[in-house]
Amino acid sequence: MEKLDYSVYEEIVKEAPASVIFCSKKGCHVCQGIHPLLDELEEEVQDKGINFYHLDVEEQPMLFQTLRGRGVPQILYYKYGEEAERMVGEYSYEEYADKLAEVF
């Protein structure tokens, strides 16, 4: 999962047909449990042109604010630079996969 910073957001996410942004912070145990699930999901859909990004909210607080972040963990689904869906909190792998299929 590629790290997300402001330049990647401006250059890629705002133009890409499909992007998933995982917002977390190092001290969040729930976030640490979700990260492997999203890595697995990214691998499963790698041939579908969906870009996955990781945003560390402590390293990029201004970007998190730009994305209207409301806590972690948070998963943002973007279509052509527009937010299509948002999941806040902990969910199962199946719930993340179902939401991905629903949005894209």
N, C-alpha and C positions, 0 to 999 in steps of 0.2 A: 504494500500500500504506500503510495507516494505521499511524502509530507506536503501539506498545503501551506503556502504562504501567500502574501498579497499578490506577488507577481504571477504565480501559477493561477490564482483565482481570476485575476484580470485577463490573462492571456488565454487560458484554456477553459476553465469552468464556465465562464460567461458565454462561451461560444459552442461548447461541446453539446452533442445531442443528448448525452446521458452521463450524469455524474452522481456519485454517492460520496458524501462527506461525513466522516466519523469524527465527532468532536469529543475530546476527552482530556484528562489531565493525569499526570503521573501518580498522584496520591489517591486516585479513585479506583478502589478494588473492583467495583462493578465494571468499570471501563476495561480493566485488565482482563476480565473474564469474557467480555464481548469481542475484544480485538481478534482472538483466534477464530471466532465464528464468522466475522466479516472477512478475514483472510481466506477462509474456506469458501465462502460465498463468492468472493472475487475470483478465485481459481475456477469455480464451477461455471461462471458466466463469462470467462475471459474471451470467448469467441463472439460475444454479443456486442462488443464495442462500448461497454459501460466502464467508465473510469472511476476508480476508487481512490479516495484521498483521506489522509489522517490530519486532523487539525488539533495540535496541542494548544489548548486555550490559554495556558500560562505563557507559552512562547509567543503566541499571536493574539493577544487580548483585543487589539483594535479590529482585527479581521472577525473575531468571534462576535464582537459588538456589531459590526457591519452586517453579519448574518443574523442578527437579532437572537443571539444565543440566550438560552434561559436555563442553563445548568447542564450538567453532564451526567451520564452519557447522552449524546444526542446524535441522531442520524438524519442527515438532510439529503433529499433526493431532488436533483436538479435536471430539468429538461431545457436544453438550449438557453442556459443561463438564468432560468426562472425556477424558483422553488416550486416543486410540485407536491411535496409531502414532507412531513417531519415526524420523527418518532423520538420521544423523550423517555428515558428510563431503560430498564432491562426487559428484553424479550427473548424468545427462543429462536434458534436458527430457522425453524420453519416459518415463524412470524416475519423475520427479516426477508426470507426468500419469497414469501407470499406478497409482501409489500413491494418488493422489487419487481415481481411479475406484474402486479397491478399497475404500477407506475410506468414501467417501460414495456 
